Amino acid sequence: MITSVIYQNTLTIVLAAGQGRRLYPLTEHRAKPSVPFGGKYRVIDFALSNCINSGLRKIYLTVQYRSQSLDQHLNQGWRSLFASELDEFLYTLPPQFKSSAYWYSGSADGVYQNLNILDDHFPSYVLVLSGDHIYKMDYS
């Protein structure tokens, strides 16, 4: 019971803005998290599946480099799993130049430029994940 309360008050930020130069040519037309993996899946699916299976349902993704294919994948396969009436969401956070006049200059900067979302949600916990790692984990 306590665990579900913790998860309800946890905001997750998935860093999914990476260019992935070392994966070129796979990343020529898409961000690293949207590279296909095992057929119809994408690399981002590991992080999102871990979140869902851990009860984390307030998720932001920082996006930047060629994010259209990632956004399309989220729309087709993930967003229908979230109930807005229960305050669940999966939103993308492109650079909006709120705290600086620059694109995200690294992973930490993607979080820094969006610190204002903490004021919007007042989470008890913030979980920051990489959107390009392939693993299975229960975050509890």
Biotite code that builds the C-alpha atoms (Angstrom):
import biotite.structure as struc

atoms = struc.array([
    struc.Atom([0.000, 0.000, 0.000], chain_id="A", res_id=1, res_name="MET", atom_name="CA", element="C"),
    struc.Atom([2.787, 2.451, 0.892], chain_id="A", res_id=2, res_name="ILE", atom_name="CA", element="C"),
    struc.Atom([4.602, 1.535, -2.311], chain_id="A", res_id=3, res_name="THR", atom_name="CA", element="C"),
    struc.Atom([1.671, 2.593, -4.509], chain_id="A", res_id=4, res_name="SER", atom_name="CA", element="C"),
    struc.Atom([1.502, 5.946, -2.694], chain_id="A", res_id=5, res_name="VAL", atom_name="CA", element="C"),
    struc.Atom([5.217, 6.473, -3.356], chain_id="A", res_id=6, res_name="ILE", atom_name="CA", element="C"),
    struc.Atom([4.735, 5.695, -7.047], chain_id="A", res_id=7, res_name="TYR", atom_name="CA", element="C"),
    struc.Atom([1.746, 8.017, -7.291], chain_id="A", res_id=8, res_name="GLN", atom_name="CA", element="C"),
    struc.Atom([4.011, 10.812, -6.042], chain_id="A", res_id=9, res_name="ASN", atom_name="CA", element="C"),
    struc.Atom([6.943, 9.942, -8.303], chain_id="A", res_id=10, res_name="THR", atom_name="CA", element="C"),
    struc.Atom([7.676, 11.881, -11.468], chain_id="A", res_id=11, res_name="LEU", atom_name="CA", element="C"),
    struc.Atom([9.790, 10.077, -14.061], chain_id="A", res_id=12, res_name="THR", atom_name="CA", element="C"),
    struc.Atom([11.996, 11.867, -16.573], chain_id="A", res_id=13, res_name="ILE", atom_name="CA", element="C"),
    struc.Atom([13.359, 9.694, -19.367], chain_id="A", res_id=14, res_name="VAL", atom_name="CA", element="C"),
    struc.Atom([16.310, 11.167, -21.240], chain_id="A", res_id=15, res_name="LEU", atom_name="CA", element="C"),
    struc.Atom([15.531, 10.419, -24.885], chain_id="A", res_id=16, res_name="ALA", atom_name="CA", element="C"),
    struc.Atom([17.150, 13.294, -26.763], chain_id="A", res_id=17, res_name="ALA", atom_name="CA", element="C"),
    struc.Atom([20.324, 11.531, -27.851], chain_id="A", res_id=18, res_name="GLY", atom_name="CA", element="C"),
    struc.Atom([21.704, 11.588, -31.356], chain_id="A", res_id=19, res_name="GLN", atom_name="CA", element="C"),
    struc.Atom([23.533, 8.278, -31.051], chain_id="A", res_id=20, res_name="GLY", atom_name="CA", element="C"),
    struc.Atom([26.493, 8.922, -33.344], chain_id="A", res_id=21, res_name="ARG", atom_name="CA", element="C"),
    struc.Atom([28.033, 5.529, -32.560], chain_id="A", res_id=22, res_name="ARG", atom_name="CA", element="C"),
    struc.Atom([24.893, 3.810, -33.899], chain_id="A", res_id=23, res_name="LEU", atom_name="CA", element="C"),
    struc.Atom([25.058, 5.548, -37.264], chain_id="A", res_id=24, res_name="TYR", atom_name="CA", element="C"),
    struc.Atom([23.601, 4.675, -39.815], chain_id="A", res_id=25, res_name="PRO", atom_name="CA", element="C"),
    struc.Atom([20.753, 3.406, -37.601], chain_id="A", res_id=26, res_name="LEU", atom_name="CA", element="C"),
    struc.Atom([20.401, 6.920, -36.183], chain_id="A", res_id=27, res_name="THR", atom_name="CA", element="C"),
    struc.Atom([20.645, 8.748, -39.491], chain_id="A", res_id=28, res_name="GLU", atom_name="CA", element="C"),
    struc.Atom([16.885, 9.409, -39.514], chain_id="A", res_id=29, res_name="HIS", atom_name="CA", element="C"),
    struc.Atom([15.889, 8.860, -35.879], chain_id="A", res_id=30, res_name="ARG", atom_name="CA", element="C"),
    struc.Atom([16.968, 9.410, -32.291], chain_id="A", res_id=31, res_name="ALA", atom_name="CA", element="C"),
    struc.Atom([18.799, 6.594, -30.547], chain_id="A", res_id=32, res_name="LYS", atom_name="CA", element="C"),
    struc.Atom([15.798, 5.644, -28.335], chain_id="A", res_id=33, res_name="PRO", atom_name="CA", element="C"),
    struc.Atom([13.639, 5.095, -31.430], chain_id="A", res_id=34, res_name="SER", atom_name="CA", element="C"),
    struc.Atom([16.068, 2.677, -33.103], chain_id="A", res_id=35, res_name="VAL", atom_name="CA", element="C"),
    struc.Atom([14.206, -0.571, -33.899], chain_id="A", res_id=36, res_name="PRO", atom_name="CA", element="C"),
    struc.Atom([14.869, -3.510, -31.620], chain_id="A", res_id=37, res_name="PHE", atom_name="CA", element="C"),
    struc.Atom([13.471, -6.992, -32.192], chain_id="A", res_id=38, res_name="GLY", atom_name="CA", element="C"),
    struc.Atom([11.053, -6.170, -34.990], chain_id="A", res_id=39, res_name="GLY", atom_name="CA", element="C"),
    struc.Atom([8.318, -3.667, -34.121], chain_id="A", res_id=40, res_name="LYS", atom_name="CA", element="C"),
    struc.Atom([9.844, -2.606, -30.802], chain_id="A", res_id=41, res_name="TYR", atom_name="CA", element="C"),
    struc.Atom([12.127, 0.353, -30.144], chain_id="A", res_id=42, res_name="ARG", atom_name="CA", element="C"),
    struc.Atom([14.950, 0.818, -27.645], chain_id="A", res_id=43, res_name="VAL", atom_name="CA", element="C"),
    struc.Atom([12.753, 3.248, -25.633], chain_id="A", res_id=44, res_name="ILE", atom_name="CA", element="C"),
    struc.Atom([10.307, 0.404, -24.979], chain_id="A", res_id=45, res_name="ASP", atom_name="CA", element="C"),
    struc.Atom([12.614, -1.055, -22.316], chain_id="A", res_id=46, res_name="PHE", atom_name="CA", element="C"),
    struc.Atom([12.562, 2.075, -20.164], chain_id="A", res_id=47, res_name="ALA", atom_name="CA", element="C"),
    struc.Atom([8.822, 2.597, -20.641], chain_id="A", res_id=48, res_name="LEU", atom_name="CA", element="C"),
    struc.Atom([7.978, -1.035, -19.946], chain_id="A", res_id=49, res_name="SER", atom_name="CA", element="C"),
    struc.Atom([10.058, -0.912, -16.756], chain_id="A", res_id=50, res_name="ASN", atom_name="CA", element="C"),
    struc.Atom([8.149, 2.210, -15.685], chain_id="A", res_id=51, res_name="CYS", atom_name="CA", element="C"),
    struc.Atom([4.708, 0.729, -16.364], chain_id="A", res_id=52, res_name="ILE", atom_name="CA", element="C"),
    struc.Atom([5.583, -2.565, -14.669], chain_id="A", res_id=53, res_name="ASN", atom_name="CA", element="C"),
    struc.Atom([6.888, -0.614, -11.656], chain_id="A", res_id=54, res_name="SER", atom_name="CA", element="C"),
    struc.Atom([3.690, 1.424, -11.341], chain_id="A", res_id=55, res_name="GLY", atom_name="CA", element="C"),
    struc.Atom([5.236, 4.686, -12.574], chain_id="A", res_id=56, res_name="LEU", atom_name="CA", element="C"),
    struc.Atom([2.652, 6.459, -14.713], chain_id="A", res_id=57, res_name="ARG", atom_name="CA", element="C"),
    struc.Atom([3.733, 10.126, -14.720], chain_id="A", res_id=58, res_name="LYS", atom_name="CA", element="C"),
    struc.Atom([6.412, 10.199, -17.367], chain_id="A", res_id=59, res_name="ILE", atom_name="CA", element="C"),
    struc.Atom([8.161, 12.956, -19.282], chain_id="A", res_id=60, res_name="TYR", atom_name="CA", element="C"),
    struc.Atom([10.632, 12.256, -22.074], chain_id="A", res_id=61, res_name="LEU", atom_name="CA", element="C"),
    struc.Atom([13.233, 14.843, -23.020], chain_id="A", res_id=62, res_name="THR", atom_name="CA", element="C"),
    struc.Atom([13.433, 14.834, -26.820], chain_id="A", res_id=63, res_name="VAL", atom_name="CA", element="C"),
    struc.Atom([15.518, 16.785, -29.284], chain_id="A", res_id=64, res_name="GLN", atom_name="CA", element="C"),
    struc.Atom([17.331, 15.019, -32.122], chain_id="A", res_id=65, res_name="TYR", atom_name="CA", element="C"),
    struc.Atom([14.996, 13.786, -34.890], chain_id="A", res_id=66, res_name="ARG", atom_name="CA", element="C"),
    struc.Atom([12.214, 13.054, -32.437], chain_id="A", res_id=67, res_name="SER", atom_name="CA", element="C"),
    struc.Atom([9.374, 12.647, -34.946], chain_id="A", res_id=68, res_name="GLN", atom_name="CA", element="C"),
    struc.Atom([9.745, 8.861, -35.253], chain_id="A", res_id=69, res_name="SER", atom_name="CA", element="C"),
    struc.Atom([9.909, 8.545, -31.473], chain_id="A", res_id=70, res_name="LEU", atom_name="CA", element="C"),
    struc.Atom([6.784, 10.650, -31.028], chain_id="A", res_id=71, res_name="ASP", atom_name="CA", element="C"),
    struc.Atom([4.983, 8.587, -33.657], chain_id="A", res_id=72, res_name="GLN", atom_name="CA", element="C"),
    struc.Atom([5.958, 5.359, -31.866], chain_id="A", res_id=73, res_name="HIS", atom_name="CA", element="C"),
    struc.Atom([4.707, 6.773, -28.541], chain_id="A", res_id=74, res_name="LEU", atom_name="CA", element="C"),
    struc.Atom([1.385, 7.753, -30.131], chain_id="A", res_id=75, res_name="ASN", atom_name="CA", element="C"),
    struc.Atom([0.864, 4.386, -31.777], chain_id="A", res_id=76, res_name="GLN", atom_name="CA", element="C"),
    struc.Atom([1.923, 2.115, -28.935], chain_id="A", res_id=77, res_name="GLY", atom_name="CA", element="C"),
    struc.Atom([2.102, 3.830, -25.561], chain_id="A", res_id=78, res_name="TRP", atom_name="CA", element="C"),
    struc.Atom([-0.105, 6.844, -24.985], chain_id="A", res_id=79, res_name="ARG", atom_name="CA", element="C"),
    struc.Atom([-3.342, 4.825, -24.911], chain_id="A", res_id=80, res_name="SER", atom_name="CA", element="C"),
    struc.Atom([-2.060, 3.050, -21.772], chain_id="A", res_id=81, res_name="LEU", atom_name="CA", element="C"),
    struc.Atom([-2.293, 6.229, -19.691], chain_id="A", res_id=82, res_name="PHE", atom_name="CA", element="C"),
    struc.Atom([-5.493, 7.537, -18.094], chain_id="A", res_id=83, res_name="ALA", atom_name="CA", element="C"),
    struc.Atom([-5.472, 11.318, -17.855], chain_id="A", res_id=84, res_name="SER", atom_name="CA", element="C"),
    struc.Atom([-8.453, 11.228, -15.482], chain_id="A", res_id=85, res_name="GLU", atom_name="CA", element="C"),
    struc.Atom([-6.163, 9.390, -13.020], chain_id="A", res_id=86, res_name="LEU", atom_name="CA", element="C"),
    struc.Atom([-3.403, 11.995, -13.504], chain_id="A", res_id=87, res_name="ASP", atom_name="CA", element="C"),
    struc.Atom([-1.339, 9.591, -15.618], chain_id="A", res_id=88, res_name="GLU", atom_name="CA", element="C"),
    struc.Atom([0.596, 10.855, -18.618], chain_id="A", res_id=89, res_name="PHE", atom_name="CA", element="C"),
    struc.Atom([3.368, 10.323, -21.109], chain_id="A", res_id=90, res_name="LEU", atom_name="CA", element="C"),
    struc.Atom([4.558, 13.696, -22.444], chain_id="A", res_id=91, res_name="TYR", atom_name="CA", element="C"),
    struc.Atom([7.565, 14.758, -24.465], chain_id="A", res_id=92, res_name="THR", atom_name="CA", element="C"),
    struc.Atom([9.712, 17.735, -23.470], chain_id="A", res_id=93, res_name="LEU", atom_name="CA", element="C"),
    struc.Atom([11.448, 19.316, -26.453], chain_id="A", res_id=94, res_name="PRO", atom_name="CA", element="C"),
    struc.Atom([13.883, 22.162, -25.748], chain_id="A", res_id=95, res_name="PRO", atom_name="CA", element="C"),
    struc.Atom([11.788, 25.248, -25.076], chain_id="A", res_id=96, res_name="GLN", atom_name="CA", element="C"),
    struc.Atom([14.516, 27.691, -24.103], chain_id="A", res_id=97, res_name="PHE", atom_name="CA", element="C"),
    struc.Atom([12.915, 28.436, -20.731], chain_id="A", res_id=98, res_name="LYS", atom_name="CA", element="C"),
    struc.Atom([16.096, 28.648, -18.684], chain_id="A", res_id=99, res_name="SER", atom_name="CA", element="C"),
    struc.Atom([18.569, 29.284, -21.508], chain_id="A", res_id=100, res_name="SER", atom_name="CA", element="C"),
    struc.Atom([18.677, 30.128, -25.198], chain_id="A", res_id=101, res_name="ALA", atom_name="CA", element="C"),
    struc.Atom([20.277, 26.812, -26.162], chain_id="A", res_id=102, res_name="TYR", atom_name="CA", element="C"),
    struc.Atom([19.315, 23.314, -27.245], chain_id="A", res_id=103, res_name="TRP", atom_name="CA", element="C"),
    struc.Atom([19.926, 20.603, -24.665], chain_id="A", res_id=104, res_name="TYR", atom_name="CA", element="C"),
    struc.Atom([23.680, 20.418, -24.308], chain_id="A", res_id=105, res_name="SER", atom_name="CA", element="C"),
    struc.Atom([23.693, 17.046, -22.577], chain_id="A", res_id=106, res_name="GLY", atom_name="CA", element="C"),
    struc.Atom([21.626, 14.742, -20.431], chain_id="A", res_id=107, res_name="SER", atom_name="CA", element="C"),
    struc.Atom([21.737, 16.829, -17.272], chain_id="A", res_id=108, res_name="ALA", atom_name="CA", element="C"),
    struc.Atom([20.853, 19.954, -19.223], chain_id="A", res_id=109, res_name="ASP", atom_name="CA", element="C"),
    struc.Atom([17.662, 18.289, -20.443], chain_id="A", res_id=110, res_name="GLY", atom_name="CA", element="C"),
    struc.Atom([16.612, 17.945, -16.817], chain_id="A", res_id=111, res_name="VAL", atom_name="CA", element="C"),
    struc.Atom([17.888, 21.396, -15.827], chain_id="A", res_id=112, res_name="TYR", atom_name="CA", element="C"),
    struc.Atom([15.988, 23.193, -18.596], chain_id="A", res_id=113, res_name="GLN", atom_name="CA", element="C"),
    struc.Atom([12.767, 21.570, -17.378], chain_id="A", res_id=114, res_name="ASN", atom_name="CA", element="C"),
    struc.Atom([13.023, 22.055, -13.626], chain_id="A", res_id=115, res_name="LEU", atom_name="CA", element="C"),
    struc.Atom([9.804, 24.066, -13.827], chain_id="A", res_id=116, res_name="ASN", atom_name="CA", element="C"),
    struc.Atom([7.819, 20.824, -14.184], chain_id="A", res_id=117, res_name="ILE", atom_name="CA", element="C"),
    struc.Atom([8.701, 20.022, -10.579], chain_id="A", res_id=118, res_name="LEU", atom_name="CA", element="C"),
    struc.Atom([6.815, 23.156, -9.556], chain_id="A", res_id=119, res_name="ASP", atom_name="CA", element="C"),
    struc.Atom([3.844, 21.958, -11.597], chain_id="A", res_id=120, res_name="ASP", atom_name="CA", element="C"),
    struc.Atom([3.644, 18.529, -9.946], chain_id="A", res_id=121, res_name="HIS", atom_name="CA", element="C"),
    struc.Atom([5.295, 18.783, -6.488], chain_id="A", res_id=122, res_name="PHE", atom_name="CA", element="C"),
    struc.Atom([6.537, 15.176, -6.637], chain_id="A", res_id=123, res_name="PRO", atom_name="CA", element="C"),
    struc.Atom([7.874, 13.408, -3.559], chain_id="A", res_id=124, res_name="SER", atom_name="CA", element="C"),
    struc.Atom([10.412, 11.648, -5.771], chain_id="A", res_id=125, res_name="TYR", atom_name="CA", element="C"),
    struc.Atom([11.933, 12.207, -9.200], chain_id="A", res_id=126, res_name="VAL", atom_name="CA", element="C"),
    struc.Atom([13.344, 9.254, -11.126], chain_id="A", res_id=127, res_name="LEU", atom_name="CA", element="C"),
    struc.Atom([15.672, 10.128, -14.015], chain_id="A", res_id=128, res_name="VAL", atom_name="CA", element="C"),
    struc.Atom([16.269, 7.323, -16.521], chain_id="A", res_id=129, res_name="LEU", atom_name="CA", element="C"),
    struc.Atom([18.118, 6.850, -19.749], chain_id="A", res_id=130, res_name="SER", atom_name="CA", element="C"),
    struc.Atom([15.923, 6.142, -22.746], chain_id="A", res_id=131, res_name="GLY", atom_name="CA", element="C"),
    struc.Atom([18.579, 4.149, -24.589], chain_id="A", res_id=132, res_name="ASP", atom_name="CA", element="C"),
    struc.Atom([19.446, 1.371, -22.142], chain_id="A", res_id=133, res_name="HIS", atom_name="CA", element="C"),
    struc.Atom([18.310, -2.198, -22.647], chain_id="A", res_id=134, res_name="ILE", atom_name="CA", element="C"),
    struc.Atom([17.525, -3.918, -19.357], chain_id="A", res_id=135, res_name="TYR", atom_name="CA", element="C"),
    struc.Atom([14.659, -5.151, -17.197], chain_id="A", res_id=136, res_name="LYS", atom_name="CA", element="C"),
    struc.Atom([14.231, -3.648, -13.733], chain_id="A", res_id=137, res_name="MET", atom_name="CA", element="C"),
    struc.Atom([11.577, -3.136, -11.090], chain_id="A", res_id=138, res_name="ASP", atom_name="CA", element="C"),
    struc.Atom([12.307, 0.356, -9.785], chain_id="A", res_id=139, res_name="TYR", atom_name="CA", element="C"),
    struc.Atom([10.885, -0.410, -6.354], chain_id="A", res_id=140, res_name="SER", atom_name="CA", element="C"),
])
